[in-house]
Amino acid sequence: MEGKYLELVQNCINYARSFMTLPEPIESYFEDCPSDRFKTMDNAAEGCGNKLYFNKSWFTGQDRWENHRVDIEFFIFHELRHLHQHYEIALLDSNNTVHEDISTIVSWKNGFINYTRNEGGSTQAVNLSQEVEIDANAYALCLSNMLHISDNIELRFSVPQEAMDLADPRSRQYYENRPELKRYMDKLKRDAGQPVVRKPERNELCPCGSGKKFKKCCIGKGIYD
């Protein structure tokens, strides 16, 4: 039963390896909810070391799997970013070559030492505001957008709005200051012979300048999506 789900996970892993260092191999597990790890459906997935854990009920839901697969991809990318964070911390601790600024890695390390898990209720807001989560959400936004930048799939995620409010501006910065992302976007521009821009989010102002939200204006017209 898990074959098709594991295939999607592996495809995301393969794609993400083009942009960030990850451990080898990566193991994936599905766990029931409720459980010790997934107490509520508010927590979709977790990653640590070289292991990915997915909330089975959340991941395999029929509507999400059939109609919102990009949402699943987003959360896979999110957890892969956490694996990258942990991997860079381990490299720094063992005096090996790292691929991020040392100050960034130290910030991640301190963030995990004082980490607040998302167990629903009041813990959600605290969880979403942590630097390791903002980075993971922002990078997942970038990867999701780049994966689907040339198709007509609408990017809709079940991430709380407060998380998007923090992640979206960070993702914009990443397109400009992350060399691996900039190289990819520049290559797309060269291959296409025209500017390539990320897909606007539904609630962002439409790029056409109308002053309306994207979902109320040019969405679905093939201009910006």
N, C-alpha and C positions, 0 to 999 in steps of 0.2 A: 504493500500500500504506500510505503514511503518513497518508492522509487522515483516517481515524478517530482515529488517535493525536493528530494535530494539532488535531482538533476538541476532544478532551478537554483538551489543553493550553490552547487558547483559552478554553474555558469556565471553567477555573480562573483564567486571567488576568483575565477579565471580573469574576469574583466577587471576586478579591483586590483589584482596583482600588477596591472600595467601602470598603476598610479602610486601605489604605496607598498612598503615592505611588510610582508606577512610571514608568519611561521610556516613551516612545512613539515609534515602535512597538517591540514586542518580537519578536525573531527566534528561531525554534526550529530546532534541528538534531539529527539522530540520527547517532551515530558508532558504529562497530563496536567490539567488545571481543574481544581485546586491541588497544589502540591507544596512541598517546602520551598521550592524555588519560585513557582508561579502561584502565588496565593490568590490573585485575581486576574481578570482579563485585561487589567490596565497595564500589565507587563507582558509584552509580546515575545521578547527574546533577551538573552544575555550572552556575553562573550567574555572569556578569560583564558589566558595562556594560548593554547592552540585549539580550544574547544568552543563550539557554538551550541547554545541551548535554545530551543524554540518551544514556545507555548503551543502545544499540539492543537488544542481547540481553536486558538486564534489563527494559526497558520493554515489549517486545513479546512476552515469554514467554507462551505460551498460558494456563497456569494462572493467572498473575498477572492477565492481561488479563480473563479470563472470570470469575474467582472472587474476586479481591482488588483490584478497581479503586480502592477507597478508599486502598490502599497507594500506588498510583501518584499519586493526587491529593495525598496527603501530601507526597511528594517534590517534586511540582511546586510546591506552596505553600512548601515549604522553600526551593527555589531562587529563587522569587519574592521571598521575604524577603531573600535575599542581594542580589537586584537592588535592592531598596529600600534596603538598607544602603549599597551602592555609590552609589546615586542621591543619598542624603542627604549622603554624603561629598563628592560632586562639587558639590552645591549650597553646602555650607559652604566648600569650597576656592575657589569663584568668588564668594563674598560674596553669595550669593542667600538668600532666605528658606528656612529649613529647617523641618521638621515634627517634629523630635525634639529632646530636650535636647542641647545642644552637648556636654556631657560624655559622653553616650551615643555620639554620632557620633565623637568623638575616640577613644573606646574601640574602636569598630569599625575606625576607620582604622588604629590601632596593631595591632589584631588581624590585619588583612589584610597589613600590612607584614611581620609575623612569622608568617605563616600556615603551618600544617603540613597538607599534603594527606593525604587518606585513600587510601593505596595498599596497604592490608591490613597484616597483621602488627602490629608494635608501633606503627605510625603511627596506627592506628585510635583507640586510647584517647586519644592526645594530641589528635587531630583533634576528637573528640567533646567534650572538656573546654574547648575554646576558646569565649570569650564569643560570638563571631559565630555559632557552631554551636548553642550553647544557646538563644540568642535565636531562631534560625531554626527549630529543632525545636519550641520552645514556641509560637511564633506559628503554625506549621503545625498543631500540635495544636488550637489554638483554631479556626482556619479549618475544619479537617476536622470538628470537633465541631459547629460552627454550621451548616455546609453540610448535615449529616445529622441535625440535632437533632430533626426532626419525622418522620423515617422510621424504618423498622425495620432498617436496615443496621447490622450489627455492625462497629465500628471495630477492625480488627486491622492492625497495622503491622509491617513487617520491620525495624524500627529496633532496634539492639542495646539490651539492657536497661539498660546503663550510661548510654546516651543518654537513655532515658525517665526514669531516676532523676533526671537533672538537669533535663530539660525539663518534667516534669509539675508540680512545685511552682512553677516559673516561669510556666507557663500559668495556674495558679490565680491567681497574682498579676495576670496580665494581664487576666483577666476583671474584676478589681476596680479596677485603676489605669490601664487603657488606655481613654480616653474613647470611642474609636470602637467598641471591643468592648462596653463597658458600654451605650452607646446602642442597639446592635443587640439585646442581650439584654433590655434594658428594653422595647424595642418588641415583641419576641416575647411578653413577659409581658403587656403591655397587649392585644395582639391575641388572645392565648389566654385571657385572663381568669384565669390561674392561674400559679403559679411555674414558671419554666423553668430547668432545671439541666442541666449538661453530662452527657454519658454517662460513666459510670465506665469506667475501663480494666479489662480482664479480671482483672489481678492486684491490683487495689485492693481494700480492704475494702468489702464490700457496704454501701450506704447504709442498708439496713434495720436495721442494728445487730446482726446475728447474730454478728459476729466472723469470719465466713467470707469468703474471697475472692469477688468478684463472680461469677467464672466458675463457682464451686461453689455459688452460691446463687440469686440472682434473675435471672441473665442469661436472656434469651429469654422472660421472663414478661410483657413489656410494661409493667413498672412503672417501671423506670429506663432502658430502652432502647427 
